[in-house]
């Protein structure tokens, strides 16, 4: 696989998002299954792994840290703070907290779970709108000076917030959802990243499974699956979105690849400063995803893809009203 620049690092053009080994899409796989997937990624040459304090309320970092420890110096490991699980009397809840003391605590906890002395790329997982982003990034820059973090990133932020953060400390990467059916980064953030020299890390690049042609009935989703809270996956909206799949699959066949490979190849063709991080629990899907780096798409097919699936043809918002208020991205 060809390499791309990720801040100061060279990594494979496709990384691995580790979230769904512990979080979000219903019951996670067993620790043994997660270990098998991570080891397969290592064997396949993946050099960029992405996790967060939030995922599984620390379980994902624990898994990733244990499995990757023997190869730690050969890998680029990203994690995130500023949003984590906090213990309350009624149980653990997700809390967004960008105060400097919370950032420092999140980082120390992540280092311990990851069994490492440093994190290569440390993101502010969400901008806490009660705290100036300059204060949060200032605390993160202290972590860089202390040698605990090597570079900084932001997740789900607007171009304006990116520029504010950049004035405090160089930002190596911005991570936001980006795929054919989530095009918000095209408004301003992609250009801002290019201008500032930051890599754009695209999560959910296969549209949370939609562009894999694997989910045809949302009623089959686990009761705790995060997609049940997303308007795009409501029965009415999803039925409308499914009509996009037959012509999309025809384009994949024309390109000589699978639907998921087409989604990833589209991202790689958009700009050289974009790195997708698909996630999976299956080794065969991992192999399929990584092979997307070799798919070639011509300009005509790219144009037809973008005309077929875009912000005007997809039914439903990507987040609920509550979740939308928690992010800082531009919207069409």
NORTA-V713422 format. One record per backbone hydrogen bond with DSSP energy under -1.0 kcal/mol. NH is the residue of the N-H (numbers start at 1). CO is the residue of the C=O. Records with the same first field share a line. If there is no record, write none. Layout:
# NORTA-V713422
NH=CO + CO
This chain:
# NORTA-V713422
4=11
6=9
9=6
11=4
13=2
15=276
16=48
17=278
18=50
21=18
22=19
23=19
25=23
34=30
35=31
36=32
37=33
38=34
39=35
40=36
41=37
42=38
43=39
44=40
45=42
46=41
49=76
50=16
51=78
53=80
57=54
59=56
60=55
62=58
63=59
64=60
65=61
66=62
67=63
68=64
69=65
71=68
72=69
74=71
75=72
76=47
78=49
79=121
81=123
84=95
86=93
88=91
91=88
93=86
95=84
97=82
103=99
104=100
105=101
106=102
107=103
108=104
109=105
110=106
111=107
112=108
113=109
114=110
116=111
119=148
121=77
122=151
123=79
124=153
125=81
131=128
135=132
136=132
137=133
138=134
139=135
140=136
141=137
142=138
143=139
144=140
145=141
146=142
147=144
148=143
149=143
150=119
153=122
154=173
155=124
156=175
162=158
163=159
164=160
165=161
166=162
167=163
168=165
169=165
172=152
174=199
175=154
176=201
178=203
179=182
182=179
186=183
187=184
190=185
192=188
193=189
194=190
195=191
196=192
197=193
198=193
199=172
200=273
201=174
202=275
203=176
207=204
210=207
211=206
212=209
213=210
214=209
220=217
221=218
225=222
226=24
228=225
229=226
230=227
232=317
233=230
234=231
238=234
239=235
240=236
241=237
242=238
244=241
245=242
248=244
249=245
250=246
251=247
252=248
253=249
254=250
255=251
257=252
262=258
263=259
264=260
265=261
266=262
267=263
268=264
269=265
270=266
274=271
275=200
277=202
286=282
287=283
288=284
289=285
290=286
291=287
292=289
293=290
294=291
295=292
302=298
303=299
304=300
305=301
306=302
307=303
308=304
309=305
314=310
324=320
325=321
328=156
